C-alpha cells in the first residue's frame, strides 16, 4: 500500500511493519491483526489522501518488551484462597437494643456517598432491614405493647463498631405509631401485601439517588414460613437521609415471576456496583443485580449501566454463556445459595460469593469466582453458626459488607429465627437480630 512520506507506518516494538489493505474513500473498518505484543484492532479511516490510524490495545503487556521476563511482569496463576473466621462480637453488640428498635432481619449496608472504599473514617452507612420489632425490652424479654413493622433503617457514622455511632429509626404515622417506611403502591400491588427489602445502592450516575429493590410479600398461612414473594418493585429516593426516607417513588418491574423450569424467580438479592466511580478495584462499568430461583436456590445475574438502572427492558441477563436481553432467558450460575447474599471483589481480581448454605442452615459458605457472574468454585464452609446447636435458632441470609471490611477480610452478617417465632420472640428478644463474623482470606 502506498503511503505519504511524512506518515510513518505502524510498527511493533521490534520494528515489524503492519500492512494495511487498500480502502475506498471514507471507508471505516476494524481490522484484526496480530503483532508480537498480542492481538490488536487497527481502526482505519481515509478521506482523500489523509490516513488516520488508531491502534487500540485490548490485551495487557503494552509496556513490556516481547519475550521479557523480569519476574514481575508475567502474570502468575492465582493460588487457591484459604479462609478463617471468628465471631465479631463488637459488631453484634451494635444490634442488641432494648428500647425502640430491638430486632430485625434482612440487613443490607449501603454507603451513602456511593463509594465502596473500605473503612473510610468519614463514611456514612445506611442499614436497611425487613421485619422489625419495636418496643421495650427488660431482662431480655419484650414488654407488652411491642409491634412488628415490615421494614426499618439505621444510620451509622464512620466504619468502626461504636455503639453511639448508629441511630435506629422506624417510620411513624400521624399519631406516632410505628409503621413501615415502604408500602406497596404500584400496578403490581395486591391487598394485604407488604414490602421486604432487597439490596440497594446510591447511584452516582443518577445524582446520588438511592435505589432499593423491594419484594411484594403476602402471608399464605399462620406460621412463620407461610409467605410468598411475588413481584419486585424498584424504590427511588432522590435525596437519601434519615429525614427523607419516607419520600420515595416506586416502580413496578417484571423481575419477579415463575419460570417454567427454575420456579419462583426474583431479583434484588444482592448488588455489586463494579464501576470506577464506586471505587471498584477492577471496574467494568456495570451494576450487577443478583437474583434467586427458588427451585434449587439458584443464583441468577443481571447487569446494566448505572445510568440505565430504571430501564429494566434494556438490562442484560446471564444465560449461561453470554449477557442477553430478556429476563426469561436466565440460567442458573450455581445452586444452594440464600435468598440474600453478596458478591464482592478481592484485590487480585476474583469475586467472593457469600451466602448461607442451602438458604437456611448453620453453615456460612463462600464460593470463589473468576468474574462477577462466575464461574464459581466449590463451597468453602467458612463458619458454623453456633446458635443452632446452642439455642435451636435457624441461621439464614448471610452476606458480606464490603465497605465495612478490612483488607483481605469480609465482615459477614447473618440472621436467626425459630419455627415457633411468633411465640418465641415474645419470650426472648435476643433471638432476632443480626449477628456478625469476620472472615479472613489469603492465598495458599
Residue, then its C-alpha position, 0 to 999 in steps of 0.5 A: x500500500x502506498x503511503x505519504x512520506x511524512x506518515x510513518x507506518x505502524x510498527x511493533x516494538x521490534x520494528x515489524x511493519x503492519x500492512x494495511x489493505x487498500x480502502x475506498x474513500x471514507x471507508x471505516x473498518x476494524x481490522x484484526x491483526x496480530x503483532x508480537x505484543x498480542x492481538x490488536x484492532x487497527x481502526x482505519x479511516x481515509x478521506x482523500x489522501x489523509x490516513x488516520x490510524x488508531x491502534x487500540x490495545x485490548x490485551x495487557x503487556x503494552x509496556x513490556x518488551x516481547x519475550x521479557x521476563x523480569x519476574x514481575x511482569x508475567x502474570x502468575x496463576x492465582x493460588x487457591x484462597x484459604x479462609x478463617x473466621x471468628x465471631x465479631x462480637x463488637x459488631x453484634x453488640x451494635x444490634x442488641x437494643x432494648x428500647x425502640x428498635x430491638x430486632x430485625x432481619x434482612x440487613x443490607x449496608x449501603x454507603x451513602x456517598x456511593x463509594x465502596x472504599x473500605x473503612x473510610x473514617x468519614x463514611x456514612x452507612x445506611x442499614x436497611x432491614x425487613x421485619x422489625x420489632x419495636x418496643x421495650x425490652x427488660x431482662x431480655x424479654x419484650x414488654x407488652x405493647x411491642x409491634x412488628x413493622x415490615x421494614x426499618x433503617x439505621x444510620x451509622x457514622x464512620x466504619x468502626x463498631x461504636x455503639x453511639x455511632x448508629x441511630x435506629x429509626x422506624x417510620x411513624x404515622x400521624x399519631x406516632x405509631x410505628x409503621x413501615x417506611x415502604x408500602x406497596x403502591x404500584x400496578x403490581x400491588x395486591x391487598x394485604x401485601x407488604x414490602x421486604x427489602x432487597x439490596x440497594x445502592x446510591x447511584x452516582x450516575x443518577x445524582x446520588x439517588x438511592x435505589x432499593x429493590x423491594x419484594x411484594x410479600x403476602x402471608x399464605x398461612x399462620x406460621x412463620x414460613x407461610x409467605x410468598x414473594x411475588x413481584x419486585x418493585x424498584x424504590x427511588x429516593x432522590x435525596x437519601x437521609x434519615x429525614x427523607x426516607x419516607x419520600x420515595x417513588x416506586x416502580x413496578x418491574x417484571x423481575x419477579x415471576x415463575x419460570x417454567x423450569x427454575x420456579x419462583x424467580x426474583x431479583x434484588x438479592x444482592x448488588x455489586x456496583x463494579x464501576x470506577x466511580x464506586x471505587x471498584x478495584x477492577x471496574x467494568x462499568x456495570x451494576x450487577x443485580x443478583x437474583x434467586x430461583x427458588x427451585x434449587x436456590x439458584x443464583x441468577x445475574x443481571x447487569x446494566x449501566x448505572x445510568x440505565x438502572x430504571x430501564x429494566x427492558x434494556x438490562x442484560x441477563x446471564x444465560x449461561x454463556x453470554x449477557x442477553x436481553x430478556x429476563x426469561x432467558x436466565x440460567x442458573x450460575x450455581x445452586x444452594x445459595x440464600x435468598x440474600x447474599x453478596x458478591x464482592x471483589x478481592x484485590x487480585x481480581x476474583x469475586x467472593x460469593x457469600x451466602x448461607x448454605x442451602x438458604x437456611x442452615x448453620x453453615x456460612x459458605x463462600x464460593x470463589x469466582x473468576x468474574x462477577x457472574x462466575x464461574x464459581x468454585x466449590x463451597x468453602x464452609x467458612x463458619x458454623x453458626x453456633x446458635x443452632x446447636x446452642x439455642x435451636x435458632x435457624x441461621x439464614x441470609x448471610x452476606x458480606x459488607x464490603x465497605x465495612x471490611x478490612x483488607x483481605x477480610x469480609x465482615x459477614x452478617x447473618x440472621x436467626x429465627x425459630x419455627x415457633x417465632x411468633x411465640x418465641x420472640x415474645x419470650x426472648x428478644x435476643x433471638x432476632x437480630x443480626x449477628x456478625x463474623x469476620x472472615x479472613x482470606x489469603x492465598x495458599 
